[in-house]
Amino acid sequence: MIQIYNPENTDFEKNGNMTLFPTSATVNAKIRGAWEVTLEHPLDDEGRWKYIVDNAVVKMPSFNGEQLFRITHKEKSESEITADLQPIFMDSKDDCFLMDVRPTNKNGQQALDIMTAPNKKYSAKSNIADINTAYYEKMNLIEALNSDNENSFLNVWGGEIVYDNFTVVIDKKAGSDRGVEILYGKNVAENGMSEEVDMRNVVTRIIPQAYNGQTMDGSTPWVDSPLIDKYPTIKYKVMKFENVKMEADAQDGDADNGIIVCHTQGELNTALERQCQKQWKEGVDKPTVTIEVDMVMIEDTELYSDVKELVSVSLGDTVHCRNAKLDIVTDARVIELEWDCVNNTISSVKLGDYQFDYISNQVSLQNRIESAIRGDGSVIGGQVKGILDAVKTQFHAMRDIAKKQDVRAMLFEDLDPESPTYGAMCLGSMGFEIASERTADGKDWIWSTFGTGKGFFADYIIAGTMLADRIYGGTLTIGGIDNKAGLIKVLDANGAVMSVMDKDGIMTNGKYTCGSDAFGRYAEISGGEMKLMNADKTVIGEMFARSDNVFILQVGDVEIRILKDTNECYIDADTFGVNGSAGLTGRVEYSDDTYADYVGGILVGGKSKEGDF
């Protein structure tokens, strides 16, 4: 039965305000995605459709029992009304707000209990035993559980979400293994069933290598899969098992840290063979499959008998997929399903979820960096982006061979202030943080440097050569006391210094063109004219060039003119002094053919061709 409750009706234990008879109602759930719920109802004569309003709640059967869904959007046509809905737990994004919630050193269940405490209407369940810490300030519960925020529950503790009315279940893995087995590959995929089989990563013969390249001895230094005869060709792969060592390569404490130490070649052979057997158990000798089945379309076909057990699966369940031609069973998970709420059954299911990734053309990062730096230390900007791409490629390759750890975070710390290694570093799946000081009460570290998938954050960054494709920022500060903040150099294409910016101002061609207070002068360029200002920014003069190649410097009533074409210089002034030197005498000629004599650096009179003035 499908019932609807008016928006103000919150007593969901009782019957709803009206029973609905929709033509269709489906719940599409993805293991790592949103749940999409739709309902279509005819415009019936009884007027049941009139109850389908915004914020009303619909109770209907789903793959995990009877569930509540709230209407978020509706559209009415001439014959029917269509509504979009979402799980009732999504209400918590509005009425469960976390002002300052900090689950510290908690497992999954403990953290969720703290996070749902602001509104007792909501609860959560989890089997995640990992101990972690996260901070949630001024965010709603949904954002805190599942968002791009680095502190979200899924980013910190992991897990997969299943909504169950006002409870959210976040277990390490959703679903279970119910022993369901299906048959595929018998016919060409069609009529509601599609198959994608990937053989590219299949391995049937492992050549194992221990630490330091040690290998098995004998004529066959490899281990074969029990499925090797299922394939037309042998699929070789060299695998390194760094956790297996000969005694000569072992270090103190290796055995205590899970390292297998072998004393003889025979022990090494046995240890490497066991490592290969583990690979077979993990399925490296089996293809990866993705299977999509429309249960409604194939219900009356011969294919249905091969997959009919799928009607009993739930989201996240493990399904054993048997290849009809190879007779190989590959395990896959239910990563998406669609539930028909009207007929109370699965209408479609998707198994698998895999992605093939191939890394090629790896480059030497060090060579790329060296090629982007000139001999004088300057950077060839056009090559920086290529270096960044190379970094991504190299770390991508490293990630592919990384060994998965049982913990998501590790803390390294030295609490002795007198120790040369005093400090702390926390390293985990979210990133890392570094500290060199404790808080005033000595209870925690003052974390000042962080690295996450979104970037690096630090109080100070000290570097030698820094390469960047682009740099964004608010304020770049240089100068300061003793010029500790350094300087900025602008170089030409040949590496020659064109301009320098430091605590004293801007220097071009060895001369400061704009200085600080220590120079007692300021300059401002506007419209091709440089204005000269005193310390309080009052304009006292100007410098400019006329179109007839005459350069003019004017301060108050004093004017100096330099004629570029004739290399002549003229000075107009009532008095003329030269550094106050009393012994200097000479004559000043003006552009109007007048002139003046000066004695002791001071003008004593003016004359013209016609006489004194």
Buried (B, 14 or more C-beta within 10 A) or exposed (E): EBBBBBEEEEEBEEEBBBEBBBEBBBBBBBBEEEBBBBBBBEBEEEEBBEBBBEEBBBBBBBBBEBBBBBBEEBEEEEEBBBBBBBBBBBBBBEEBBBEEBBBEEBBBBBBBBBBBEBBEBBBBBBEBEBBBBBEBEEBBBBBBBBBEBBBBBBBBBBBBBBBBBBBBBBBBBBBEEEEBEBBBBBBEBEEBBBBEBBEEBBBBBBBBBBBEEBBBEEEEEBBBBEBBEBBEEEBEBEBBBEBBBBEEBBEEEBEEEEBBBBEEBEBBBBBBBBBBBEBBEEBBBBBBBBBBBBBBBBBEBEBBEBBBBBBEBBBBBBBBBBBEEBEBBBBBBBBBBBBBBBEBBBBBBBBBBEEEEEEEEEEEBEEBBEEBBEEEEBBEEEBBBBBBEBBEBBEEEEEEEEEEEEEBBEEEEEEEEEEEEBBBBBBBBBBBBBBEEBEEEEEEBEBBBBBEEEEEBEEEEEEEEEBEEEEEEEEEEEBEEEEEEEEEBEBEEEEEBEBBBBBBBBBEEEEBEBBBEEEEBBBEEEEEEBBBBEEEEEEEBBBBBEEEEBBBBBEEEBBBBBBEEEEEEBBBBEEBEEEEEEEBEEEBEBEEEBEBEBEEBBBEEBEEEEEEE
